[in-house]
Amino acid sequence: MRIANLGGRATLVMPGGNERGVDVAKASSGRFGPEVQDLYDDWDAFLAFASALDLTTAAPVALEEDELLSPIPAPPQVLSL
């Protein structure tokens, strides 16, 4: 499972390299909001949802490269060497 931040919206990347994804907020009927960071804050529930999601029936969105943002907008730690 790969997560993308598409224009500020949490998106599950569909497998197969077809540059398509599924908007998490829409696919979950609002159970999870559009904020990517919220997925990490409720990781166990999100993982259960994502594992059960049927990507073949979900409405796909195009992953436009110029709309992709950091998949972890507020990292809890930053390491530097």
GUPALUM-719858 format. One record per residue: z, x, y of N, C-alpha, C in turn. Coordinates in Angstrom, 1 decimal. Layout:
<pt n_Z="Z" n_X="X" n_Y="Y" ca_Z="Z" ca_X="X" ca_Y="Y" c_Z="Z" c_X="X" c_Y="Y"/>
...
//
This chain:
<pt n_Z="0.0" n_X="0.8" n_Y="-1.2" ca_Z="0.0" ca_X="0.0" ca_Y="0.0" c_Z="0.0" c_X="0.9" c_Y="1.2"/>
<pt n_Z="-0.9" n_X="0.6" n_Y="2.1" ca_Z="-1.0" ca_X="1.3" ca_Y="3.4" c_Z="-0.8" c_X="0.3" c_Y="4.6"/>
<pt n_Z="0.0" n_X="0.8" n_Y="5.5" ca_Z="0.3" ca_X="-0.1" ca_Y="6.7" c_Z="-0.4" c_X="0.5" c_Y="7.9"/>
<pt n_Z="-1.1" n_X="-0.3" n_Y="8.7" ca_Z="-1.7" ca_X="0.1" ca_Y="9.9" c_Z="-1.1" c_X="-0.6" c_Y="11.1"/>
<pt n_Z="-1.2" n_X="0.0" n_Y="12.3" ca_Z="-0.9" ca_X="-0.7" ca_Y="13.5" c_Z="-2.2" c_X="-1.0" c_Y="14.3"/>
<pt n_Z="-2.7" n_X="-2.1" n_Y="14.1" ca_Z="-4.0" ca_X="-2.5" ca_Y="14.7" c_Z="-3.8" c_X="-3.2" c_Y="16.0"/>
<pt n_Z="-3.9" n_X="-2.5" n_Y="17.1" ca_Z="-3.8" ca_X="-3.2" ca_Y="18.4" c_Z="-2.4" c_X="-3.7" c_Y="18.6"/>
<pt n_Z="-1.4" n_X="-3.1" n_Y="18.0" ca_Z="0.0" ca_X="-3.6" ca_Y="18.2" c_Z="0.4" c_X="-4.6" c_Y="17.2"/>
<pt n_Z="-0.4" n_X="-4.9" n_Y="16.2" ca_Z="-0.1" ca_X="-5.9" ca_Y="15.1" c_Z="0.0" c_X="-5.2" c_Y="13.8"/>
<pt n_Z="1.0" n_X="-5.5" n_Y="13.0" ca_Z="1.2" ca_X="-4.9" ca_Y="11.7" c_Z="0.1" c_X="-5.4" c_Y="10.8"/>
<pt n_Z="-0.5" n_X="-4.5" n_Y="10.1" ca_Z="-1.7" ca_X="-4.8" ca_Y="9.3" c_Z="-1.6" c_X="-4.1" c_Y="7.9"/>
<pt n_Z="-1.8" n_X="-4.8" n_Y="6.8" ca_Z="-1.9" ca_X="-4.2" ca_Y="5.5" c_Z="-3.4" c_X="-3.8" c_Y="5.3"/>
<pt n_Z="-3.6" n_X="-2.5" n_Y="5.0" ca_Z="-4.9" ca_X="-2.0" ca_Y="4.7" c_Z="-5.4" c_X="-2.4" c_Y="3.3"/>
<pt n_Z="-6.5" n_X="-3.0" n_Y="3.3" ca_Z="-7.0" ca_X="-3.5" ca_Y="2.0" c_Z="-7.6" c_X="-2.3" c_Y="1.2"/>
<pt n_Z="-7.3" n_X="-2.2" n_Y="-0.1" ca_Z="-7.8" ca_X="-1.1" ca_Y="-0.9" c_Z="-9.3" c_X="-1.1" c_Y="-1.0"/>
<pt n_Z="-9.9" n_X="0.1" n_Y="-1.3" ca_Z="-11.3" ca_X="0.2" ca_Y="-1.5" c_Z="-12.0" c_X="0.9" c_Y="-0.4"/>
<pt n_Z="-11.4" n_X="1.3" n_Y="0.7" ca_Z="-12.0" ca_X="2.0" ca_Y="1.7" c_Z="-13.1" c_X="1.2" c_Y="2.5"/>
<pt n_Z="-12.9" n_X="-0.1" n_Y="2.5" ca_Z="-13.9" ca_X="-0.9" ca_Y="3.2" c_Z="-13.6" c_X="-1.2" c_Y="4.7"/>
<pt n_Z="-12.5" n_X="-0.5" n_Y="5.2" ca_Z="-12.1" ca_X="-0.6" ca_Y="6.6" c_Z="-11.8" c_X="-2.0" c_Y="7.0"/>
<pt n_Z="-11.1" n_X="-2.7" n_Y="6.1" ca_Z="-10.6" ca_X="-4.0" ca_Y="6.4" c_Z="-9.1" c_X="-4.1" c_Y="6.1"/>
<pt n_Z="-8.5" n_X="-5.0" n_Y="6.8" ca_Z="-7.0" ca_X="-5.2" ca_Y="6.6" c_Z="-6.7" c_X="-6.7" c_Y="6.7"/>
<pt n_Z="-5.4" n_X="-6.9" n_Y="6.5" ca_Z="-4.8" ca_X="-8.3" ca_Y="6.6" c_Z="-3.7" c_X="-8.3" c_Y="7.6"/>
<pt n_Z="-3.7" n_X="-9.2" n_Y="8.6" ca_Z="-2.7" ca_X="-9.3" ca_Y="9.6" c_Z="-1.4" c_X="-9.8" c_Y="8.9"/>
<pt n_Z="-0.4" n_X="-9.1" n_Y="9.0" ca_Z="0.9" ca_X="-9.4" ca_Y="8.3" c_Z="1.5" c_X="-10.7" c_Y="8.8"/>
<pt n_Z="1.6" n_X="-10.9" n_Y="10.1" ca_Z="2.2" ca_X="-12.1" ca_Y="10.7" c_Z="1.5" c_X="-13.3" c_Y="10.2"/>
<pt n_Z="0.1" n_X="-13.3" n_Y="10.2" ca_Z="-0.6" ca_X="-14.5" ca_Y="9.8" c_Z="-0.5" c_X="-14.7" c_Y="8.3"/>
<pt n_Z="-0.6" n_X="-13.6" n_Y="7.5" ca_Z="-0.6" ca_X="-13.8" ca_Y="6.1" c_Z="0.8" c_X="-14.2" c_Y="5.6"/>
<pt n_Z="1.9" n_X="-13.9" n_Y="6.3" ca_Z="3.2" ca_X="-14.3" ca_Y="5.9" c_Z="3.6" c_X="-15.6" c_Y="6.6"/>
<pt n_Z="2.7" n_X="-16.3" n_Y="7.3" ca_Z="3.0" ca_X="-17.5" ca_Y="8.0" c_Z="4.2" c_X="-17.4" c_Y="8.9"/>
<pt n_Z="4.3" n_X="-16.2" n_Y="9.5" ca_Z="5.4" ca_X="-16.0" ca_Y="10.5" c_Z="6.7" c_X="-15.4" c_Y="9.9"/>
<pt n_Z="6.8" n_X="-15.3" n_Y="8.6" ca_Z="8.0" ca_X="-14.7" ca_Y="8.0" c_Z="8.2" c_X="-13.3" c_Y="8.6"/>
<pt n_Z="7.2" n_X="-12.6" n_Y="8.8" ca_Z="7.2" ca_X="-11.2" ca_Y="9.5" c_Z="6.4" c_X="-11.4" c_Y="10.8"/>
<pt n_Z="6.9" n_X="-10.8" n_Y="11.8" ca_Z="6.2" ca_X="-10.9" ca_Y="13.1" c_Z="5.1" c_X="-9.8" c_Y="13.2"/>
<pt n_Z="4.5" n_X="-9.7" n_Y="14.3" ca_Z="3.4" ca_X="-8.8" ca_Y="14.4" c_Z="3.8" c_X="-7.3" c_Y="14.7"/>
<pt n_Z="5.1" n_X="-7.1" n_Y="15.0" ca_Z="5.6" ca_X="-5.8" ca_Y="15.3" c_Z="5.7" c_X="-4.9" c_Y="14.0"/>
<pt n_Z="5.1" n_X="-3.8" n_Y="14.1" ca_Z="5.1" ca_X="-2.9" ca_Y="12.9" c_Z="6.5" c_X="-2.4" c_Y="12.6"/>
<pt n_Z="7.3" n_X="-2.1" n_Y="13.6" ca_Z="8.6" ca_X="-1.5" ca_Y="13.4" c_Z="9.5" c_X="-2.5" c_Y="12.6"/>
<pt n_Z="9.3" n_X="-3.8" n_Y="12.8" ca_Z="10.1" ca_X="-4.8" ca_Y="12.2" c_Z="9.9" c_X="-4.8" c_Y="10.6"/>
<pt n_Z="8.8" n_X="-4.4" n_Y="10.2" ca_Z="8.6" ca_X="-4.2" ca_Y="8.7" c_Z="9.5" c_X="-3.2" c_Y="8.1"/>
<pt n_Z="9.7" n_X="-2.1" n_Y="8.8" ca_Z="10.6" ca_X="-1.0" ca_Y="8.3" c_Z="12.0" c_X="-1.4" c_Y="8.4"/>
<pt n_Z="12.4" n_X="-2.3" n_Y="9.4" ca_Z="13.8" ca_X="-2.7" ca_Y="9.5" c_Z="14.2" c_X="-3.7" c_Y="8.4"/>
<pt n_Z="13.2" n_X="-4.4" n_Y="7.8" ca_Z="13.4" ca_X="-5.3" ca_Y="6.7" c_Z="12.6" c_X="-5.0" c_Y="5.5"/>
<pt n_Z="12.6" n_X="-3.7" n_Y="5.2" ca_Z="11.7" ca_X="-3.1" ca_Y="4.2" c_Z="11.7" c_X="-3.8" c_Y="2.9"/>
<pt n_Z="12.9" n_X="-4.0" n_Y="2.3" ca_Z="12.9" ca_X="-4.6" ca_Y="1.0" c_Z="12.2" c_X="-6.0" c_Y="0.9"/>
<pt n_Z="12.5" n_X="-6.8" n_Y="1.9" ca_Z="11.8" ca_X="-8.1" ca_Y="2.0" c_Z="10.3" c_X="-8.0" c_Y="2.2"/>
<pt n_Z="9.9" n_X="-7.1" n_Y="3.0" ca_Z="8.5" ca_X="-6.9" ca_Y="3.3" c_Z="7.8" c_X="-6.3" c_Y="2.0"/>
<pt n_Z="8.5" n_X="-5.4" n_Y="1.3" ca_Z="7.9" ca_X="-4.9" ca_Y="0.1" c_Z="7.7" c_X="-6.0" c_Y="-1.0"/>
<pt n_Z="8.6" n_X="-6.9" n_Y="-1.1" ca_Z="8.5" ca_X="-8.0" ca_Y="-2.0" c_Z="7.3" c_X="-8.9" c_Y="-1.6"/>
<pt n_Z="7.2" n_X="-9.2" n_Y="-0.3" ca_Z="6.1" ca_X="-10.0" ca_Y="0.2" c_Z="4.8" c_X="-9.3" c_Y="-0.1"/>
<pt n_Z="4.7" n_X="-8.1" n_Y="0.3" ca_Z="3.4" ca_X="-7.3" ca_Y="0.2" c_Z="3.0" c_X="-7.2" c_Y="-1.3"/>
<pt n_Z="3.9" n_X="-7.0" n_Y="-2.2" ca_Z="3.6" ca_X="-6.9" ca_Y="-3.6" c_Z="3.1" c_X="-8.2" c_Y="-4.2"/>
<pt n_Z="3.5" n_X="-9.3" n_Y="-3.7" ca_Z="3.1" ca_X="-10.6" ca_Y="-4.2" c_Z="1.9" c_X="-11.2" c_Y="-3.5"/>
<pt n_Z="1.5" n_X="-10.5" n_Y="-2.4" ca_Z="0.3" ca_X="-11.0" ca_Y="-1.6" c_Z="-1.0" c_X="-10.9" c_Y="-2.3"/>
<pt n_Z="-1.7" n_X="-11.9" n_Y="-2.4" ca_Z="-3.1" ca_X="-11.9" ca_Y="-3.1" c_Z="-4.1" c_X="-11.5" c_Y="-2.0"/>
<pt n_Z="-4.5" n_X="-10.3" n_Y="-1.9" ca_Z="-5.4" ca_X="-9.8" ca_Y="-0.9" c_Z="-6.8" c_X="-10.4" c_Y="-1.0"/>
<pt n_Z="-7.1" n_X="-10.9" n_Y="-2.2" ca_Z="-8.5" ca_X="-11.5" ca_Y="-2.4" c_Z="-8.6" c_X="-12.9" c_Y="-1.7"/>
<pt n_Z="-7.5" n_X="-13.5" n_Y="-1.4" ca_Z="-7.5" ca_X="-14.8" ca_Y="-0.7" c_Z="-7.1" c_X="-14.7" c_Y="0.8"/>
<pt n_Z="-6.6" n_X="-13.6" n_Y="1.2" ca_Z="-6.1" ca_X="-13.4" ca_Y="2.6" c_Z="-7.3" c_X="-13.2" c_Y="3.5"/>
<pt n_Z="-7.2" n_X="-13.7" n_Y="4.7" ca_Z="-8.3" ca_X="-13.5" ca_Y="5.7" c_Z="-8.3" c_X="-12.1" c_Y="6.2"/>
<pt n_Z="-9.4" n_X="-11.4" n_Y="6.0" ca_Z="-9.5" ca_X="-10.0" ca_Y="6.4" c_Z="-9.8" c_X="-9.8" c_Y="7.9"/>
<pt n_Z="-9.4" n_X="-8.7" n_Y="8.5" ca_Z="-9.7" ca_X="-8.3" ca_Y="9.8" c_Z="-10.3" c_X="-6.9" c_Y="9.7"/>
<pt n_Z="-11.2" n_X="-6.6" n_Y="10.7" ca_Z="-11.9" ca_X="-5.3" ca_Y="10.7" c_Z="-10.9" c_X="-4.3" c_Y="11.3"/>
<pt n_Z="-10.8" n_X="-3.1" n_Y="10.7" ca_Z="-10.0" ca_X="-2.0" ca_Y="11.2" c_Z="-10.9" c_X="-1.2" c_Y="12.2"/>
<pt n_Z="-10.8" n_X="-1.5" n_Y="13.4" ca_Z="-11.6" ca_X="-0.8" ca_Y="14.4" c_Z="-10.8" c_X="0.5" c_Y="14.8"/>
<pt n_Z="-11.4" n_X="1.6" n_Y="14.7" ca_Z="-10.8" ca_X="2.9" ca_Y="14.9" c_Z="-10.1" c_X="3.0" c_Y="16.3"/>
<pt n_Z="-10.8" n_X="2.5" n_Y="17.3" ca_Z="-10.3" ca_X="2.6" ca_Y="18.6" c_Z="-9.1" c_X="1.7" c_Y="18.9"/>
<pt n_Z="-8.7" n_X="0.8" n_Y="17.9" ca_Z="-7.6" ca_X="-0.1" ca_Y="18.1" c_Z="-6.4" c_X="0.4" c_Y="17.2"/>
<pt n_Z="-6.6" n_X="1.4" n_Y="16.4" ca_Z="-5.5" ca_X="1.9" ca_Y="15.6" c_Z="-4.5" c_X="2.7" c_Y="16.4"/>
<pt n_Z="-3.2" n_X="2.4" n_Y="16.2" ca_Z="-2.1" ca_X="3.0" ca_Y="16.9" c_Z="-1.2" c_X="3.7" c_Y="15.9"/>
<pt n_Z="-0.1" n_X="4.3" n_Y="16.3" ca_Z="0.8" ca_X="4.9" ca_Y="15.4" c_Z="1.4" c_X="3.9" c_Y="14.4"/>
<pt n_Z="1.4" n_X="4.2" n_Y="13.1" ca_Z="2.0" ca_X="3.2" ca_Y="12.1" c_Z="3.5" c_X="3.2" c_Y="12.1"/>
<pt n_Z="4.1" n_X="4.2" n_Y="12.8" ca_Z="5.6" ca_X="4.2" ca_Y="13.0" c_Z="5.8" c_X="4.4" c_Y="14.5"/>
<pt n_Z="5.9" n_X="3.3" n_Y="15.2" ca_Z="6.0" ca_X="3.4" ca_Y="16.7" c_Z="7.3" c_X="3.9" c_Y="17.2"/>
<pt n_Z="8.4" n_X="3.8" n_Y="16.4" ca_Z="9.7" ca_X="4.2" ca_Y="16.9" c_Z="10.4" c_X="4.9" c_Y="15.7"/>
<pt n_Z="9.9" n_X="6.2" n_Y="15.4" ca_Z="10.6" ca_X="6.9" ca_Y="14.2" c_Z="12.0" c_X="7.1" c_Y="14.5"/>
<pt n_Z="12.9" n_X="6.9" n_Y="13.4" ca_Z="14.3" ca_X="7.1" ca_Y="13.6" c_Z="14.7" c_X="8.6" c_Y="13.7"/>
<pt n_Z="13.8" n_X="9.5" n_Y="13.3" ca_Z="14.0" ca_X="10.9" ca_Y="13.4" c_Z="12.7" c_X="11.6" c_Y="13.7"/>
<pt n_Z="12.9" n_X="12.7" n_Y="14.5" ca_Z="11.7" ca_X="13.5" ca_Y="14.8" c_Z="12.1" c_X="14.9" c_Y="14.4"/>
<pt n_Z="11.3" n_X="15.6" n_Y="13.6" ca_Z="11.6" ca_X="17.0" ca_Y="13.2" c_Z="10.6" c_X="17.9" c_Y="13.8"/>
<pt n_Z="11.1" n_X="19.1" n_Y="14.2" ca_Z="10.2" ca_X="20.1" ca_Y="14.8" c_Z="10.6" c_X="21.4" c_Y="14.1"/>
<pt n_Z="9.5" n_X="22.2" n_Y="13.9" ca_Z="9.7" ca_X="23.5" ca_Y="13.3" c_Z="9.2" c_X="24.6" c_Y="14.3"/>
//
